[in-house]
Amino acid sequence: MLETITKQLWINGQWVAADRTYPLHSPYDGKLLAHIAKASPSDVERAVAGANEAFQRMKELPAHRRADILYGVVQLMIDKKEELAQICSAEAGKPIRTARAEIERTIATYRFSAEEAKRLYGETIPMDAAPGGENRLGFTWREPLGVVTAISPFNFPFNLVAHKLGPALAAGNTVVLKPAEQTPLSSLAIAELFHQAGLPEGALQVVTGSGRELGDALVTDPHVRKITFTGSSAVGRTIKEKAGLRKTTLELGSNSALIIEPDVPLESIVPRCVEGAFSFAGQVCISLQRIYVHRSVYDEFCTRFVERTKQLRVGDPADEQTDISAMIHARETERIEAWINEAVEAGARIGCGGKREGAVLLPTVMLDVTPDMSVSCQEAFAPIVSIVPYDNLDEAIELTNRSAYGLNIGIYTLNIQKAFYAAKQIESGGIIVNDIPTFRVDHMPYGGVKDSGYGREGIKYAVQEMTELKFVTVKTTF
C-alpha cells in the first residue's frame, strides 16, 4: 500500500519543490495517494535550460556508456518489479496483474533501448554513381538532436514513457518529461532509477502538473529540438501548430477495428477478442472498438462473445482476480454512458453491460450499431465494443476505412490471398493478421495515419526520429 506523500519536481538531478501542489486520488475508490508538485511555466523553462546545458555531456557520452545506463535501469526495475507494479496499479486504476505485465514490457523496452544505443549506424554513398563524383568518399552518421520534450498519457505510465525516454537517451539526447496529471508517480520513480543508474545530471527532467498550463512552455521553448507526444488528436493538432520546424512524433487517437472472416475457428479467437476489447477497461490506444463479422457466423460469434464478456471480473485493481476496474476519471464514464444512451435512442441494442457501478463502467457490447454513432466513429477509450455483420470482404474493408483514424487494424482469415488483399486496402499504420489490433511488441514499428498521427515508435524507428542524419564527403585527390 502506498503511503500519502508529497512528491516534488525532478530538475537538474535533484528534487525541487514547486509553489503549488495538487492531490492525486485513486481512480477506483478516491483514496488520496499523494500531493504532487504543480509546475509553472517558469519551472519548465528551468528544466529545459538544464536539459540544454546537460546535452553536451550527454552527446559526448560514448555509446557503450549510454547502453550501460539503460541496462542499469533494467536491472533496477527487475529488482523493484512488485513495487513499481503497485505504483502503476494505484495511480492508474490498472488491475494488478495487468500492471505487472506492463512492468515486464517496460523492462523489455529499456533493454531494447540499451541494445539500440550501440547500433547508430551510417552508410557509405557511392559518389561516383553521378558524373562529377569521381575520387570522392561519401558517408553518413547519426547525431542526437538535443532537448526532447516528451509528453505521455496515463494509460501506460511506465511503458509509454519508456518508449520516449529509452530511444531519446540511447541516441544521446536529453529529455524533459511531462507525465499525465493522473500518473506522475511512475515517472518520478523512473527518474530516481535513472539517477541511480548513473545518468548525467540534467539529462532527464520531470515536470508534473497541468498540461494546459505547461503546454506552450514545453513546445515552444527555443532550446527544444524534438517533441514526442501520445494523446488525443485535438491536442496533437495544437502541438503541431505550435511546434514550427521542430521534429515531432504524434501518436494520437484510434478506434481500432477487426475483421473476422467465416473460415476461422470462433472458439479459439473469441477469448482473445474479449481481451482486446476490455483490457485496462478499453483505455488502450489500440483497444478493439469495432468488430466486423461475416454474416454467416455473426450470430454465433455474438453469442460466444457476450458469454465470455459476462465472465469478466470487475472490481478493485488491487485484487488478484480483477479483470476490469475503474476508468481513469468519473467524467469519462459519464461521457461513454451518454454515448451508449445516444446509440440506443438511435436504434442500437446493448448485448451486455452498459451500466455504471461506482467508478466502473461494466464491459459493454453494442449491437445494431451504425457507422455514424459516436460509439463507432469516435475514439471510445472505454470498455465498449460494437459488433457489426458484413456480407463480403470489400464491404468489411470499406467499413473499416470509414474512420478518421488508422493506427492498428486486425483481420482473422485462413486465406492468405485475402489477408494480403486486406493489408493492401486497409488504411492503417499497422495490419495485424490473425490477431487483434491490440497486439504490440515493443521493438516493432508503431504509429498511425490520418488522425492517428505520424512518426513511428518502436525503439529502432524512434531512435531514427530522434537523431539527425549527417552527410560527409571527402575528395580523395587534388
DAFEN-V153410 format. One record per residue. N is the residue number from 1. RES is the residue in three letters. OMEGA is omega in whole degrees, 0 to 359 (NA if undefined). Layout:
n-><N,N>
res-><RES,RES>
omega-><OMEGA,OMEGA>
This chain:
n-><1,2,3,4,5,6,7,8,9,10,11,12,13,14,15,16,17,18,19,20,21,22,23,24,25,26,27,28,29,30,31,32,33,34,35,36,37,38,39,40,41,42,43,44,45,46,47,48,49,50,51,52,53,54,55,56,57,58,59,60,61,62,63,64,65,66,67,68,69,70,71,72,73,74,75,76,77,78,79,80,81,82,83,84,85,86,87,88,89,90,91,92,93,94,95,96,97,98,99,100,101,102,103,104,105,106,107,108,109,110,111,112,113,114,115,116,117,118,119,120,121,122,123,124,125,126,127,128,129,130,131,132,133,134,135,136,137,138,139,140,141,142,143,144,145,146,147,148,149,150,151,152,153,154,155,156,157,158,159,160,161,162,163,164,165,166,167,168,169,170,171,172,173,174,175,176,177,178,179,180,181,182,183,184,185,186,187,188,189,190,191,192,193,194,195,196,197,198,199,200,201,202,203,204,205,206,207,208,209,210,211,212,213,214,215,216,217,218,219,220,221,222,223,224,225,226,227,228,229,230,231,232,233,234,235,236,237,238,239,240,241,242,243,244,245,246,247,248,249,250,251,252,253,254,255,256,257,258,259,260,261,262,263,264,265,266,267,268,269,270,271,272,273,274,275,276,277,278,279,280,281,282,283,284,285,286,287,288,289,290,291,292,293,294,295,296,297,298,299,300,301,302,303,304,305,306,307,308,309,310,311,312,313,314,315,316,317,318,319,320,321,322,323,324,325,326,327,328,329,330,331,332,333,334,335,336,337,338,339,340,341,342,343,344,345,346,347,348,349,350,351,352,353,354,355,356,357,358,359,360,361,362,363,364,365,366,367,368,369,370,371,372,373,374,375,376,377,378,379,380,381,382,383,384,385,386,387,388,389,390,391,392,393,394,395,396,397,398,399,400,401,402,403,404,405,406,407,408,409,410,411,412,413,414,415,416,417,418,419,420,421,422,423,424,425,426,427,428,429,430,431,432,433,434,435,436,437,438,439,440,441,442,443,444,445,446,447,448,449,450,451,452,453,454,455,456,457,458,459,460,461,462,463,464,465,466,467,468,469,470,471,472,473,474,475,476,477,478>
res-><MET,LEU,GLU,THR,ILE,THR,LYS,GLN,LEU,TRP,ILE,ASN,GLY,GLN,TRP,VAL,ALA,ALA,ASP,ARG,THR,TYR,PRO,LEU,HIS,SER,PRO,TYR,ASP,GLY,LYS,LEU,LEU,ALA,HIS,ILE,ALA,LYS,ALA,SER,PRO,SER,ASP,VAL,GLU,ARG,ALA,VAL,ALA,GLY,ALA,ASN,GLU,ALA,PHE,GLN,ARG,MET,LYS,GLU,LEU,PRO,ALA,HIS,ARG,ARG,ALA,ASP,ILE,LEU,TYR,GLY,VAL,VAL,GLN,LEU,MET,ILE,ASP,LYS,LYS,GLU,GLU,LEU,ALA,GLN,ILE,CYS,SER,ALA,GLU,ALA,GLY,LYS,PRO,ILE,ARG,THR,ALA,ARG,ALA,GLU,ILE,GLU,ARG,THR,ILE,ALA,THR,TYR,ARG,PHE,SER,ALA,GLU,GLU,ALA,LYS,ARG,LEU,TYR,GLY,GLU,THR,ILE,PRO,MET,ASP,ALA,ALA,PRO,GLY,GLY,GLU,ASN,ARG,LEU,GLY,PHE,THR,TRP,ARG,GLU,PRO,LEU,GLY,VAL,VAL,THR,ALA,ILE,SER,PRO,PHE,ASN,PHE,PRO,PHE,ASN,LEU,VAL,ALA,HIS,LYS,LEU,GLY,PRO,ALA,LEU,ALA,ALA,GLY,ASN,THR,VAL,VAL,LEU,LYS,PRO,ALA,GLU,GLN,THR,PRO,LEU,SER,SER,LEU,ALA,ILE,ALA,GLU,LEU,PHE,HIS,GLN,ALA,GLY,LEU,PRO,GLU,GLY,ALA,LEU,GLN,VAL,VAL,THR,GLY,SER,GLY,ARG,GLU,LEU,GLY,ASP,ALA,LEU,VAL,THR,ASP,PRO,HIS,VAL,ARG,LYS,ILE,THR,PHE,THR,GLY,SER,SER,ALA,VAL,GLY,ARG,THR,ILE,LYS,GLU,LYS,ALA,GLY,LEU,ARG,LYS,THR,THR,LEU,GLU,LEU,GLY,SER,ASN,SER,ALA,LEU,ILE,ILE,GLU,PRO,ASP,VAL,PRO,LEU,GLU,SER,ILE,VAL,PRO,ARG,CYS,VAL,GLU,GLY,ALA,PHE,SER,PHE,ALA,GLY,GLN,VAL,CYS,ILE,SER,LEU,GLN,ARG,ILE,TYR,VAL,HIS,ARG,SER,VAL,TYR,ASP,GLU,PHE,CYS,THR,ARG,PHE,VAL,GLU,ARG,THR,LYS,GLN,LEU,ARG,VAL,GLY,ASP,PRO,ALA,ASP,GLU,GLN,THR,ASP,ILE,SER,ALA,MET,ILE,HIS,ALA,ARG,GLU,THR,GLU,ARG,ILE,GLU,ALA,TRP,ILE,ASN,GLU,ALA,VAL,GLU,ALA,GLY,ALA,ARG,ILE,GLY,CYS,GLY,GLY,LYS,ARG,GLU,GLY,ALA,VAL,LEU,LEU,PRO,THR,VAL,MET,LEU,ASP,VAL,THR,PRO,ASP,MET,SER,VAL,SER,CYS,GLN,GLU,ALA,PHE,ALA,PRO,ILE,VAL,SER,ILE,VAL,PRO,TYR,ASP,ASN,LEU,ASP,GLU,ALA,ILE,GLU,LEU,THR,ASN,ARG,SER,ALA,TYR,GLY,LEU,ASN,ILE,GLY,ILE,TYR,THR,LEU,ASN,ILE,GLN,LYS,ALA,PHE,TYR,ALA,ALA,LYS,GLN,ILE,GLU,SER,GLY,GLY,ILE,ILE,VAL,ASN,ASP,ILE,PRO,THR,PHE,ARG,VAL,ASP,HIS,MET,PRO,TYR,GLY,GLY,VAL,LYS,ASP,SER,GLY,TYR,GLY,ARG,GLU,GLY,ILE,LYS,TYR,ALA,VAL,GLN,GLU,MET,THR,GLU,LEU,LYS,PHE,VAL,THR,VAL,LYS,THR,THR,PHE>
omega-><179,174,179,185,172,182,182,175,176,185,177,174,178,177,184,179,173,179,184,172,172,181,176,183,174,177,186,186,177,181,177,181,185,167,189,177,179,186,175,175,178,174,177,179,179,180,179,178,178,178,179,178,182,186,182,178,181,180,183,179,182,184,182,179,176,178,180,179,180,174,177,177,177,182,178,178,177,180,186,186,186,178,181,177,178,176,180,181,184,187,181,185,184,176,191,178,177,178,178,178,177,179,178,178,180,176,179,181,177,177,174,181,178,179,183,178,182,184,179,186,166,178,174,182,179,186,183,172,178,175,183,180,181,176,176,174,178,178,181,166,181,179,177,184,187,182,177,171,180,181,190,180,185,199,172,192,174,190,179,172,179,179,175,181,186,180,182,182,176,182,179,176,167,190,165,186,173,178,176,181,185,186,179,188,180,181,178,177,179,178,179,179,177,177,179,181,175,176,180,180,179,182,175,176,177,177,183,179,188,176,179,181,190,189,183,181,181,188,190,178,184,179,181,182,184,177,173,189,169,182,186,178,181,179,178,177,180,178,181,180,184,186,181,183,178,175,180,168,184,176,194,190,179,165,192,182,177,175,180,177,188,185,184,180,186,182,181,187,184,179,179,178,177,177,181,182,192,177,183,176,177,183,182,184,181,175,180,184,182,177,177,188,178,188,183,179,186,184,180,180,181,180,180,184,180,179,180,180,181,179,181,180,183,178,184,180,180,180,182,184,186,174,183,178,187,165,193,178,177,181,178,176,178,179,184,175,177,177,179,180,178,180,180,178,181,174,178,177,176,179,172,179,178,182,176,170,185,180,186,168,181,179,194,175,181,179,181,180,175,187,182,180,182,181,180,190,177,178,182,184,187,181,182,179,176,178,188,178,173,184,178,188,179,177,180,179,179,178,179,182,179,184,175,187,176,181,173,174,180,172,172,175,175,182,186,178,179,179,181,176,179,180,178,189,184,181,185,177,180,176,183,183,179,169,181,179,179,180,171,165,201,175,180,175,187,179,190,173,182,183,175,173,180,190,182,167,195,202,180,185,177,177,178,180,181,176,175,178,178,178,178,172,182,174,190,177,178,NA>
